[in-house]
Amino acid sequence: MNKLTQILAIYLTFLFTANVEASMRCSSGKFASENDKTFEVLVKCGKPNQRENFGLVTIDGDRVNLERWTYAPKKGKFIKYLEFHNGILKEISTGPRVE
């Protein structure tokens, strides 16, 4: 493998792994992605199993309305946590597998 091919392979691997948590496949087959609005996520994924509103909190020096949604899919899949700041999806994280 020549050097250019190696660099391209490393770049593509990084690009793919960097975006793994940046989106979530919904049961509808659509994807919810970081920077989506709450309304967009509701349309794509439906109502979450749990919705927590923490109110105004300080994150990185900014006051934001923090909301956390939990999607618990069917058995064998991983729980997904979506964190919204002022109605914008900022982080998608993975929880334990549903048993």
C-alpha positions as a Markdown table, in Angstrom:
| # | Residue | x | y | z |
|---|---|---|---|---|
| 1 | Met | 0.0 | 0.0 | 0.0 |
| 2 | Asn | 1.5 | 3.3 | -0.9 |
| 3 | Lys | 1.7 | 6.3 | 1.5 |
| 4 | Leu | -1.2 | 8.2 | -0.1 |
| 5 | Thr | -3.5 | 5.1 | 0.2 |
| 6 | Gln | -2.4 | 4.7 | 3.8 |
| 7 | Ile | -3.2 | 8.3 | 4.7 |
| 8 | Leu | -6.5 | 8.1 | 3.0 |
| 9 | Ala | -7.4 | 4.9 | 4.8 |
| 10 | Ile | -6.5 | 6.5 | 8.2 |
| 11 | Tyr | -8.5 | 9.6 | 7.4 |
| 12 | Leu | -11.6 | 7.7 | 6.3 |
| 13 | Thr | -11.4 | 5.5 | 9.5 |
| 14 | Phe | -11.1 | 8.6 | 11.6 |
| 15 | Leu | -14.0 | 10.3 | 9.8 |
| 16 | Phe | -16.2 | 7.2 | 10.2 |
| 17 | Thr | -15.4 | 6.7 | 13.9 |
| 18 | Ala | -15.7 | 10.4 | 14.7 |
| 19 | Asn | -19.3 | 10.4 | 13.4 |
| 20 | Val | -20.5 | 7.2 | 15.1 |
| 21 | Glu | -22.0 | 9.0 | 18.1 |
| 22 | Ala | -23.1 | 12.1 | 16.0 |
| 23 | Ser | -26.3 | 10.4 | 14.8 |
| 24 | Met | -28.8 | 7.8 | 15.9 |
| 25 | Arg | -30.9 | 5.5 | 13.7 |
| 26 | Cys | -34.5 | 5.7 | 14.8 |
| 27 | Ser | -37.0 | 2.9 | 14.6 |
| 28 | Ser | -38.5 | 4.7 | 11.5 |
| 29 | Gly | -35.2 | 4.2 | 9.7 |
| 30 | Lys | -34.5 | 7.9 | 9.7 |
| 31 | Phe | -31.4 | 9.4 | 11.5 |
| 32 | Ala | -31.5 | 12.0 | 14.3 |
| 33 | Ser | -28.3 | 14.0 | 14.2 |
| 34 | Glu | -26.5 | 16.5 | 16.4 |
| 35 | Asn | -27.8 | 20.0 | 15.8 |
| 36 | Asp | -31.3 | 18.7 | 15.0 |
| 37 | Lys | -34.1 | 20.6 | 16.8 |
| 38 | Thr | -36.4 | 18.8 | 19.3 |
| 39 | Phe | -39.2 | 18.9 | 16.8 |
| 40 | Glu | -37.1 | 17.3 | 14.1 |
| 41 | Val | -36.1 | 14.5 | 16.4 |
| 42 | Leu | -39.8 | 13.9 | 17.4 |
| 43 | Val | -40.7 | 13.7 | 13.7 |
| 44 | Lys | -37.9 | 11.3 | 13.0 |
| 45 | Cys | -37.9 | 9.1 | 16.1 |
| 46 | Gly | -41.2 | 9.6 | 17.8 |
| 47 | Lys | -41.7 | 10.2 | 21.6 |
| 48 | Pro | -38.8 | 9.2 | 23.8 |
| 49 | Asn | -39.4 | 6.6 | 26.6 |
| 50 | Gln | -38.3 | 9.3 | 29.1 |
| 51 | Arg | -37.9 | 13.0 | 28.9 |
| 52 | Glu | -36.1 | 14.9 | 31.7 |
| 53 | Asn | -36.0 | 18.7 | 31.8 |
| 54 | Phe | -33.3 | 20.1 | 34.1 |
| 55 | Gly | -34.1 | 23.7 | 33.5 |
| 56 | Leu | -31.4 | 26.4 | 33.2 |
| 57 | Val | -27.9 | 25.1 | 34.0 |
| 58 | Thr | -24.5 | 26.5 | 33.3 |
| 59 | Ile | -22.4 | 24.5 | 30.8 |
| 60 | Asp | -19.0 | 25.8 | 29.7 |
| 61 | Gly | -19.9 | 29.2 | 31.0 |
| 62 | Asp | -23.2 | 29.5 | 29.1 |
| 63 | Arg | -26.7 | 29.2 | 30.6 |
| 64 | Val | -28.8 | 26.7 | 28.7 |
| 65 | Asn | -32.1 | 24.9 | 29.1 |
| 66 | Leu | -30.9 | 21.3 | 29.5 |
| 67 | Glu | -33.2 | 18.5 | 28.4 |
| 68 | Arg | -32.3 | 14.8 | 28.2 |
| 69 | Trp | -34.3 | 12.2 | 26.3 |
| 70 | Thr | -34.0 | 8.5 | 26.6 |
| 71 | Tyr | -34.8 | 6.0 | 23.8 |
| 72 | Ala | -35.0 | 2.4 | 25.0 |
| 73 | Pro | -35.3 | 0.2 | 21.9 |
| 74 | Lys | -36.3 | -3.4 | 21.9 |
| 75 | Lys | -34.4 | -6.2 | 23.5 |
| 76 | Gly | -30.8 | -6.6 | 22.4 |
| 77 | Lys | -30.3 | -3.0 | 21.3 |
| 78 | Phe | -28.5 | -0.2 | 23.2 |
| 79 | Ile | -30.3 | 2.6 | 25.1 |
| 80 | Lys | -29.6 | 6.0 | 23.6 |
| 81 | Tyr | -29.4 | 9.3 | 25.5 |
| 82 | Leu | -30.0 | 12.5 | 23.7 |
| 83 | Glu | -29.0 | 15.8 | 25.3 |
| 84 | Phe | -30.5 | 19.1 | 24.1 |
| 85 | His | -29.3 | 22.6 | 24.9 |
| 86 | Asn | -31.9 | 25.2 | 24.2 |
| 87 | Gly | -33.8 | 22.8 | 22.0 |
| 88 | Ile | -30.9 | 21.8 | 19.9 |
| 89 | Leu | -29.4 | 18.2 | 20.0 |
| 90 | Lys | -25.9 | 18.6 | 21.3 |
| 91 | Glu | -24.9 | 15.0 | 22.3 |
| 92 | Ile | -25.9 | 11.4 | 21.6 |
| 93 | Ser | -24.5 | 8.8 | 24.0 |
| 94 | Thr | -25.0 | 5.1 | 24.3 |
| 95 | Gly | -26.2 | 3.3 | 27.5 |
| 96 | Pro | -26.4 | -0.3 | 28.3 |
| 97 | Arg | -28.0 | -3.0 | 26.2 |
| 98 | Val | -31.7 | -3.7 | 26.8 |
| 99 | Glu | -32.1 | -7.2 | 28.2 |
